[in-house]
Amino acid sequence: MIAAKNLTKRFGNQLVFQDVNFKINQGDFLSLIGPNGSGKTTLVKILMGLEPKTSGELNFDHKQTIGYVPQFRNIDNDYPLSIEAFIRLNLKFTLSPTKRHENDQLIQEILEKTGLTDLKDRPLGLASGGEKQKAYLAQALLNDPKILILDESTASLDVEVKMQLMDLVAELNKKYQLTVIFITHDYELTKKYTTKALFFQNKTLREVPISRISEKMFEMEG
Ligand SMILES: Nc1ncnc2c1ncn2[C@@H]1O[C@H](COP(=O)(O)OP(=O)(O)OP(=O)(O)O)[C@@H](O)[C@H]1O
């Protein structure tokens, strides 16, 4: 479980959010929604230990690995790694033959889980947007995360491919009780896939049940 109590973040004089309270349970499929600049990415960075909080409490088991799937990586057509080699970048280096064998098995499992087995030798630079996203997801899954953060991961994909990726994430969420935190500006995906939302607005945040999510919440500018 992740629990925040009176969590506050400022950058210098700028208040991003103040006295925020929420709970995230293991197995939740949660969306972080709210206008541009309202603090979604900042909260995720605090969770990942990349940004300090200003005050308040954030309690969770720091031994739990967090997997992060970014929105966009600048990958050229001539990027020199295959999909499999790219996923392997997240493996911890080892000289032990036993460990290497285990790693090989792990890679095959992850390729299988993400539907990339037949595509493993394709150069990542030539993969489609959806295949690239699956490769980022596969890489994030490598260290057996208990929490998966999707940072607008579907933003640049067409609708059908978006749904495929989200179906896959939903399957992992159900099968392995993986907690999913989905940062998004997409009303339809929020409604279809997530079970509750944390809605950032006016420098605070509230938990909104999915039945109470409205399109209006996605229209506002920061
Ligand atoms: N390192 C930083 N230094 C100073 N200000 C920052 C820093 N990072 C973010 N901010 C500011 O904090 C506020 C929240 O930014 P954040 O990226 O968390 O918003 P967001 O909700 O993720 O926005 P978007 O939907 O546009 O991605 C913004 O005003 C942003 O400019």
The ligand as an SDF file (V2000), in Angstrom:
LIG
                    3D

 31 33  0  0  0  0  0  0  0  0999 V2000
   12.2120   20.5340  -11.7310 N   0  0  0  0  0  0  0  0  0  0  0  0
   11.2940   21.5120  -11.7120 C   0  0  0  0  0  0  0  0  0  0  0  0
   11.6200   22.7540  -11.3220 N   0  0  0  0  0  0  0  0  0  0  0  0
   10.7060   23.7340  -11.2610 C   0  0  0  0  0  0  0  0  0  0  0  0
    9.3970   23.5610  -11.5830 N   0  0  0  0  0  0  0  0  0  0  0  0
    9.0050   22.3550  -11.9810 C   0  0  0  0  0  0  0  0  0  0  0  0
    9.9290   21.2540  -12.0820 C   0  0  0  0  0  0  0  0  0  0  0  0
    9.2470   20.1640  -12.5070 N   0  0  0  0  0  0  0  0  0  0  0  0
    7.9690   20.5660  -12.6800 C   0  0  0  0  0  0  0  0  0  0  0  0
    7.8300   21.8640  -12.3670 N   0  0  0  0  0  0  0  0  0  0  0  0
    6.5530   22.6130  -12.3890 C   0  0  0  0  0  0  0  0  0  0  0  0
    5.6470   21.9680  -11.5110 O   0  0  0  0  0  0  0  0  0  0  0  0
    4.3220   21.9940  -12.0370 C   0  0  0  0  0  0  0  0  0  0  0  0
    3.7870   20.5830  -12.1460 C   0  0  0  0  0  0  0  0  0  0  0  0
    4.4380   19.9180  -13.2310 O   0  0  0  0  0  0  0  0  0  0  0  0
    4.1290   18.4190  -13.6330 P   0  0  0  0  0  0  0  0  0  0  0  0
    5.0670   18.0650  -14.7250 O   0  0  0  0  0  0  0  0  0  0  0  0
    4.1120   17.5690  -12.4190 O   0  0  0  0  0  0  0  0  0  0  0  0
    2.6400   18.5300  -14.2040 O   0  0  0  0  0  0  0  0  0  0  0  0
    1.7370   17.4380  -14.9320 P   0  0  0  0  0  0  0  0  0  0  0  0
    0.4320   17.4170  -14.2160 O   0  0  0  0  0  0  0  0  0  0  0  0
    2.4780   16.1660  -15.0570 O   0  0  0  0  0  0  0  0  0  0  0  0
    1.5570   18.1470  -16.3470 O   0  0  0  0  0  0  0  0  0  0  0  0
    1.3140   17.5640  -17.8430 P   0  0  0  0  0  0  0  0  0  0  0  0
   -0.0930   17.0450  -17.8820 O   0  0  0  0  0  0  0  0  0  0  0  0
    1.4620   18.7920  -18.6670 O   0  0  0  0  0  0  0  0  0  0  0  0
    2.3790   16.5460  -18.1060 O   0  0  0  0  0  0  0  0  0  0  0  0
    4.4190   22.7370  -13.3620 C   0  0  0  0  0  0  0  0  0  0  0  0
    4.0830   24.0910  -13.1430 O   0  0  0  0  0  0  0  0  0  0  0  0
    5.8800   22.5950  -13.7460 C   0  0  0  0  0  0  0  0  0  0  0  0
    6.3170   23.6590  -14.5440 O   0  0  0  0  0  0  0  0  0  0  0  0
  1  2  1  0
  2  3  1  0
  2  7  2  0
  3  4  2  0
  4  5  1  0
  5  6  2  0
  6  7  1  0
  6 10  1  0
  7  8  1  0
  8  9  2  0
  9 10  1  0
 10 11  1  0
 11 12  1  0
 11 30  1  0
 12 13  1  0
 13 14  1  0
 13 28  1  0
 14 15  1  0
 15 16  1  0
 16 17  2  0
 16 18  1  0
 16 19  1  0
 19 20  1  0
 20 21  2  0
 20 22  1  0
 20 23  1  0
 23 24  1  0
 24 25  2  0
 24 26  1  0
 24 27  1  0
 28 29  1  0
 28 30  1  0
 30 31  1  0
M  END
$$$$
